[in-house]
Amino acid sequence: MNRKILLTLSLLTLCLMANGQTKSPAVFLGYPLGDRFTPHHRIVDYFEHVAAHNENVKLEYYGETFEKRPLLVVWVSAQDNIDRLEEIRVDNLRRTGLEAGSPTNQIPITWLSYNVHGNEAVSSEAAMKTLWALVDPAKSHNKSWLQNNLVVIDPCVNPDGRDRYVNWYNQKMNAQLQPDIQSTEHHEPWPGGRANHYLFDLNRDWAWQTQQESQQRMALYQQWMPNIHLDFHEQGINSPYYFAPAAVPLHRQLSDYQLEFQETFGRQNAAYFDANDWLYFTKEVFDLLYPSYGDTYPMFNGAIGMTIEQGGSGAAGIGVHTVEKDTLTLKDRIKHHYTTGLTAIEVTSKNASRLLSEFESYFDQLPKGTYKSYVIKATNSAGRKSGLLALLDKNKIQYSRSGKSTSLRGYSYQSGKEEAFNLEKEDIIINAWQPKSVLTQVLFEPEAQLQDSLTYDITSWALPYAYGLEAYALQGKLEGNTAYSQPEMVKNDVDNEAVAYIVPWRDAEQAAFLAELLQKDIRVRFASYPFTIDGNTYPTGSLIITRGGNDYVKDFHQSVIQIANKHHIVLGTASSGFVDKGKDFGSSTVRTIKAPKVAVFSGVGVSSLNFGEVWHFFEQQLHYPISVLDAADIHHLTLEEYDVLILPSGRYDWEEKEGERLAAWVKSGGKLIGIEGALEFFVDKEDFGLSTFLSEKQKKNFDTDHEQELTSPYRERERQGISNYAAGAVFEVDMDSTYSLGFGTNGKYYTLKNNSNRYAFLKNGVNAGVIHSLDQHRAGFIGYKVKAKMKESLVFGVENKGKGQVIYLVDNPLFRSFWENGKLIMSNAVFLVGN
């Protein structure tokens, strides 16, 4: 035996010894997978263990959650691929055009994401089993797929939500398997483990990246731009298993090959499921339209994105009886997800060459959407523009400065019509001739074209509406001539001679500034009328911070300047309280803003998502304190402790006396804000002025004949039911900009309507935001019966009661925190209304 053979055998022995040190999940954890749920920190431990004992596994921490749990991925491949990870990464970006040059390798990237919904907890268990299968010496056939495949495993996208569920379940589970659905372990308490710390659905946050988990994960994603992405989920216990191909509607920007690959994968996975007699379904329920999912976002970035759904979710626990009295166990659910994960790795490996070729072609295609260039007018508020550009930067969407002045014609998002407009030098141009061409067109498309109106989520998300921007879409190519860079803020300087500092009220950026001033006990006023001073004109709502009345503030000027510079607020100054036009600073119409003590209701019946939106808005955007109250405790809460009470959308099953108590609290000076579904608590009640219709005559005008629906074929009823459904329809709202709830809107607001509720104008109140005409529908699907009811309807209203107010927000202004346009409305409601 020669020395070369001996050396080879020695190296092989060392490799086997190294792999032999790697423990299976069962050995490492001390129990077989499926016996119980594994806490997140033990999942992290196992992934660290595997990476430490296998040179072809590389672990990378990419962030942490709000509750300080780590976020991580592992890269698994053949050793020579792991040795050139950076080359593979850069080559893949070259295929997209985000990096210059031509790729030199043929290694696709298969990304597997688990547990984005925390109580869909089988996912992370399956992730451990899948990782072990890729390093287990006994499974050599799996390793052949790694020769031309880089596998990325994110074992838990949402650790905070997972541990909320797992910690609860492990306390409640029975010692023996208890599949009785009525048993406590199958009834997860509010708010459930589905969402993250702030109760956001991370699977709806891919494009918007409002949450820190999304921001950190997407920064890593953009560095790699994988070719395949599987997103592992769970669904109801009586739905067996879902995998691609997806259901319609399929967005028109998807390529033929993306749909073909879904079919290829689906048939291969079906073969394995058929061999095991496992039931499944495809082409139903889960469509590819809304752009912020874990399947659609990768699709619009050139990859093959796929949602995978196992029956089970939080109700299933370790095992549960289905409606057919079969026992669905956690071990079964793990095997199903494990099989699907390996199928994806196998199919990617077998189709590697074409997959990469088609991926590269995706980025070479000419833009095919109706609108291919977009203009954001420079006259929009700086805060809204900077918010939009920050979002574009997160998504690697390029933009430029116009640099020229000319007359053009395009689709006006505001009017919903083609019209002429003037392009100015400082306008921002985004066009689809760039690597992120498809994603750009999808995020800016005024109206998504639906193959089918039965969709899984909202049908409109155009960024100009979300940010409340004057913008235009053009069908041709429009290029800027210079890179756009946001003007650097010239820091405010102390002006000891200033009688007052002034800030126009335009967006939530000013609200965060106001929130900090109030917390620093600095007195702030706002103007109820526009005014002109020293040649500068300021709109209604403008903040006025006067030297007089702030005598107690140490270093008043320095304090205001410091806070303004921190929030990038440009301050105006006044050398006198005597204005050129309007009301002087001492007028009773220039009102002092009281720092409100705010509370929000939570608990059973309350929408956890809307509660989370409110909670997140106060804590992470306004950085303003908010008390969280349990709605079930209302009978013994001291409401007089609070100036503002917020009722998120939900069902409030309070007794009549609690409504009377709230009404009395309002009359004594409280401010009650109800959002979306919460308004049903007030409607047609004696103590409140909210009603569905103003009169029986008006009601009769909207009544429709339901006889046809009652006798229609059963299979058609779901489709007919959407006539009463609103799926994220955008309406232009006429705002009363002379009233505090409408300050900063310039008389227009674009609302995202996700409910079919209709309310009449207030008889004794301020109808601050209304829809007069059906012509105000701009985009998105809304059933014809719901749409008909929107004529002459309320969107935002205020009812004055005694010393206080009830504020009705028919549509949620904080939707998923990406509807930036609505944050000004919420700020007005909290800080300005009633002062």
Stockholm file with secondary structure:
# STOCKHOLM 1.0

chainA/1-835         MNRKILLTLSLLTLCLMANGQTKSPAVFLGYPLGDRFTPHHRIVDYFEHVAAHNENVKLEYYGETFEKRPLLVVWVSAQDNIDRLEEIRVDNLRRTGLEAGSPTNQIPITWLSYNVHGNEAVSSEAAMKTLWALVDPAKSHNKSWLQNNLVVIDPCVNPDGRDRYVNWYNQKMNAQLQPDIQSTEHHEPWPGGRANHYLFDLNRDWAWQTQQESQQRMALYQQWMPNIHLDFHEQGINSPYYFAPAAVPLHRQLSDYQLEFQETFGRQNAAYFDANDWLYFTKEVFDLLYPSYGDTYPMFNGAIGMTIEQGGSGAAGIGVHTVEKDTLTLKDRIKHHYTTGLTAIEVTSKNASRLLSEFESYFDQLPKGTYKSYVIKATNSAGRKSGLLALLDKNKIQYSRSGKSTSLRGYSYQSGKEEAFNLEKEDIIINAWQPKSVLTQVLFEPEAQLQDSLTYDITSWALPYAYGLEAYALQGKLEGNTAYSQPEMVKNDVDNEAVAYIVPWRDAEQAAFLAELLQKDIRVRFASYPFTIDGNTYPTGSLIITRGGNDYVKDFHQSVIQIANKHHIVLGTASSGFVDKGKDFGSSTVRTIKAPKVAVFSGVGVSSLNFGEVWHFFEQQLHYPISVLDAADIHHLTLEEYDVLILPSGRYDWEEKEGERLAAWVKSGGKLIGIEGALEFFVDKEDFGLSTFLSEKQKKNFDTDHEQELTSPYRERERQGISNYAAGAVFEVDMDSTYSLGFGTNGKYYTLKNNSNRYAFLKNGVNAGVIHSLDQHRAGFIGYKVKAKMKESLVFGVENKGKGQVIYLVDNPLFRSFWENGKLIMSNAVFLVGN
#=GR chainA/1-835 SS CCHHHHHHHHHHHHHHHHHHTCCCHHHHHTSCTTSSCCCHHHHHHHHHHHHHHCTTEEEEEEEECTTCCEEEEEEECCHHHHTTHHHHHHHHHHHHTSSSSCCCCCCCEEEEEECSSTTCTHHHHHHHHHHHHHHCTTCHHHHHTTTTCEEEEESCSCHHHHHHHHHHHHHHCCSSCCCCTTSGGGCCCTTCSSSCTTCCCGGGCTTTCCSHHHHHHHHHHHHHCCSEEEEEEEECTTSCEECSSCEEEECTTSCHHHHHHHHHHHHHHHHHHHHTTCCCBCSSSCEECSTTSTTHHHHTTTSEEEEEEEECGGGTTTEEECTTSCEEEHHHHHHHHHHHHHHHHHHHHHTHHHHHHHHHHHHHSCCCSSCCEEEECTTSCHHHHHHHHHHHHHTTCCCEECCCCEEEEEEETTTTEEEEEEECTTCEEEESSSTTHHHHHHHHCSSCCCSCSCCSSCSCCCHHHHHTCCEEEESSCCCCSEECCCCCCCCCCCCTTCSEEEECCCSHHHHHHHHHHHHTTCCCEEESSCEEETTEEECTTCEEEESTTCTTSTTHHHHHHHHHHHTTCCCEEESCSCCSBSCCTTSTTEEECCCCCEEEEESTTBCHHHHHHHHHIIIIIICCCCEEEEGGGGGGCCGGGCSEEEECSBCCCCCHHHHHHHHHHHHTTCEEEEEGGGGGGTTTCTTCCCCSCSSHHHHHHHCCCCHHHHHSCGGGHHHHHGGGCEEEEEEEEEECTTSGGGTTSTTEEEEEECCCCCCCCCSSSEEEEEECCGGGEEEEEECHHHHHHTTTEEEEEEEEETTEEEEEESSCTTGGGTCGGGHHHHHIIIIITTC
#=GC SS_cons         CCHHHHHHHHHHHHHHHHHHTCCCHHHHHTSCTTSSCCCHHHHHHHHHHHHHHCTTEEEEEEEECTTCCEEEEEEECCHHHHTTHHHHHHHHHHHHTSSSSCCCCCCCEEEEEECSSTTCTHHHHHHHHHHHHHHCTTCHHHHHTTTTCEEEEESCSCHHHHHHHHHHHHHHCCSSCCCCTTSGGGCCCTTCSSSCTTCCCGGGCTTTCCSHHHHHHHHHHHHHCCSEEEEEEEECTTSCEECSSCEEEECTTSCHHHHHHHHHHHHHHHHHHHHTTCCCBCSSSCEECSTTSTTHHHHTTTSEEEEEEEECGGGTTTEEECTTSCEEEHHHHHHHHHHHHHHHHHHHHHTHHHHHHHHHHHHHSCCCSSCCEEEECTTSCHHHHHHHHHHHHHTTCCCEECCCCEEEEEEETTTTEEEEEEECTTCEEEESSSTTHHHHHHHHCSSCCCSCSCCSSCSCCCHHHHHTCCEEEESSCCCCSEECCCCCCCCCCCCTTCSEEEECCCSHHHHHHHHHHHHTTCCCEEESSCEEETTEEECTTCEEEESTTCTTSTTHHHHHHHHHHHTTCCCEEESCSCCSBSCCTTSTTEEECCCCCEEEEESTTBCHHHHHHHHHIIIIIICCCCEEEEGGGGGGCCGGGCSEEEECSBCCCCCHHHHHHHHHHHHTTCEEEEEGGGGGGTTTCTTCCCCSCSSHHHHHHHCCCCHHHHHSCGGGHHHHHGGGCEEEEEEEEEECTTSGGGTTSTTEEEEEECCCCCCCCCSSSEEEEEECCGGGEEEEEECHHHHHHTTTEEEEEEEEETTEEEEEESSCTTGGGTCGGGHHHHHIIIIITTC
//
